[in-house]
Amino acid sequence: MWRFVGHLAGLGNILAACWLVLRWQEGAPSPLAWGVPVLLFLQGAFLAHLRRAA
C-alpha cells in the first residue's frame, strides 16, 4: 500500500514540476510560481508523517 502511495506522490511531483515550468514560461507571478514547491514540501512532510504513524 505504501509503495502505491509513494508512486502516486512521485507522479504528482512530476506533474507539478511540469506545471511549474509551463507557468514560468508564461510569465506567472512569483507567488504562484513559489506556491508549487511549497505544496510539494508539505506533501512530502505529510507522507513522511503517514509512514511514521504506520
LUMKOL-926224 format. One record per residue (C-alpha): x, y, z; residue in three letters. Coordinates in steps of 0.5 Angstrom, whole numbers, padded with zeros to 4 digits, always signed. Layout:
N
XYZALA ...
// end
This chain:
54
+0000+0000+0000MET +0005+0005+0002TRP +0009+0003-0005ARG +0003+0005-0008PHE +0002+0012-0004VAL +0010+0013-0006GLY +0009+0012-0013HIS +0002+0017-0013LEU +0006+0022-0010ALA +0012+0022-0014GLY +0007+0022-0020LEU +0004+0028-0017GLY +0011+0031-0016ASN +0013+0030-0023ILE +0006+0033-0026LEU +0007+0039-0021ALA +0014+0041-0023ALA +0012+0040-0031CYS +0006+0045-0029TRP +0011+0050-0025LEU +0016+0050-0031VAL +0010+0052-0036LEU +0008+0057-0031ARG +0015+0060-0031TRP +0015+0060-0039GLN +0008+0064-0039GLU +0011+0069-0034GLY +0007+0067-0028ALA +0007+0072-0022PRO +0012+0070-0017SER +0007+0068-0011PRO +0004+0063-0016LEU +0011+0060-0018ALA +0013+0059-0011TRP +0007+0056-0009GLY +0008+0049-0012VAL +0015+0048-0009PRO +0012+0050-0002VAL +0006+0045-0003LEU +0011+0039-0005LEU +0015+0040+0001PHE +0008+0040+0005LEU +0006+0034+0001GLN +0013+0030+0003GLY +0012+0032+0010ALA +0005+0029+0010PHE +0007+0023+0007LEU +0013+0022+0012ALA +0008+0023+0018HIS +0004+0018+0015LEU +0010+0013+0014ARG +0012+0014+0021ARG +0005+0013+0024ALA +0004+0007+0020ALA 
// end
